[in-house]
Amino acid sequence: MGKDNRANRYSPETRARAVRMVFDNQGNYESQAAAIKAIAPKIGCGRDTLRRWVQQEEADTGQRDGVTSEERARIKELECEVRELRQANEILKKASAYFAQAELDRPLKR
């Protein structure tokens, strides 16, 4: 539950603005890491948070290898579907075993 609250702490507009600030100003610093270090406190987020946002944006735009946001959302959706299907299969296995046992316990008809 705590992770969900932290995930929505910053609005998408704030994230986009912070990433744009890093891209626009990284030429003024010796490295991207230095730009992130300087900009993160101005946004009010941690350096690692801003670094992850920048890396995700680079993956989304093809500048970096990695899973894009769309792919990540699709993977999450598929994992949820798999979890639901496994639960349904488990229920069906138990029901099948229950009815099979009931059939075995029934007296034979002649």
C-alpha positions in Angstrom: 0.0 0.0 0.0 2.8 2.4 0.8 4.3 2.0 -2.6 1.1 3.1 -4.3 1.0 6.3 -2.4 4.6 7.1 -3.3 4.0 6.3 -6.9 1.4 9.0 -7.2 3.2 11.6 -5.1 4.2 13.6 -8.2 1.9 14.6 -11.0 2.7 13.6 -14.5 3.2 17.3 -15.3 5.8 17.6 -12.6 7.6 14.6 -13.8 7.6 15.8 -17.4 8.8 19.3 -16.4 11.6 17.8 -14.3 12.8 15.5 -17.1 12.6 18.4 -19.6 14.7 20.5 -17.2 17.4 17.8 -17.1 17.4 17.5 -20.9 17.4 21.2 -21.5 20.1 22.0 -18.9 22.5 19.0 -19.0 24.8 20.9 -21.4 25.4 23.4 -18.5 26.8 20.6 -16.3 29.7 18.2 -16.7 27.4 15.2 -16.9 23.7 14.2 -16.8 24.2 13.0 -13.2 25.4 16.5 -12.2 22.4 18.0 -13.8 20.1 15.6 -12.0 21.9 16.3 -8.7 21.3 20.1 -9.2 17.7 19.9 -10.4 16.3 17.3 -8.1 16.2 19.6 -5.0 14.5 22.4 -7.1 11.7 20.0 -8.0 11.5 18.6 -4.5 12.3 15.0 -5.3 15.2 12.7 -4.7 18.1 12.3 -7.1 17.3 8.6 -7.7 13.7 9.4 -8.4 14.6 12.0 -11.0 17.3 9.7 -12.4 14.6 6.9 -12.9 12.3 9.4 -14.6 15.0 10.4 -17.0 16.0 6.9 -17.7 12.4 5.9 -18.4 11.9 8.9 -20.7 15.1 7.9 -22.6 13.7 4.3 -22.9 10.4 5.6 -24.1 12.0 7.8 -26.8 14.4 5.1 -27.9 17.6 6.8 -26.6 18.2 3.9 -24.2 17.6 0.2 -24.2 14.9 -0.9 -21.9 11.2 -1.5 -21.4 9.0 1.4 -22.5 6.1 2.7 -20.3 3.6 1.2 -22.7 5.4 -2.2 -22.6 5.6 -2.0 -18.8 1.8 -1.3 -18.6 1.1 -4.2 -20.9 3.3 -6.5 -18.8 1.5 -5.5 -15.7 -1.9 -6.1 -17.3 -0.8 -9.5 -18.5 0.6 -10.5 -15.1 -2.8 -9.6 -13.6 -4.5 -11.7 -16.2 -2.2 -14.6 -15.5 -2.9 -14.4 -11.8 -6.6 -14.4 -12.4 -6.4 -17.4 -14.7 -4.3 -19.3 -12.2 -6.9 -18.6 -9.5 -9.7 -19.8 -11.8 -7.7 -23.0 -12.7 -7.2 -23.7 -9.0 -10.9 -23.3 -8.3 -11.7 -25.6 -11.3 -9.3 -28.2 -10.1 -10.8 -28.2 -6.6 -14.3 -28.4 -8.0 -13.3 -31.2 -10.3 -11.7 -33.2 -7.5 -14.8 -32.6 -5.3 -17.2 -33.9 -7.9 -15.0 -36.8 -8.9 -14.9 -37.9 -5.2 -18.6 -37.5 -4.9 -19.0 -39.7 -8.0 -16.8 -42.4 -6.5 -18.6 -42.3 -3.2 -22.0 -42.8 -4.8 -23.3 -46.4 -4.8 -23.3 -48.2 -8.1 -26.6 -48.6 -9.9 -27.5 -52.1 -11.2 
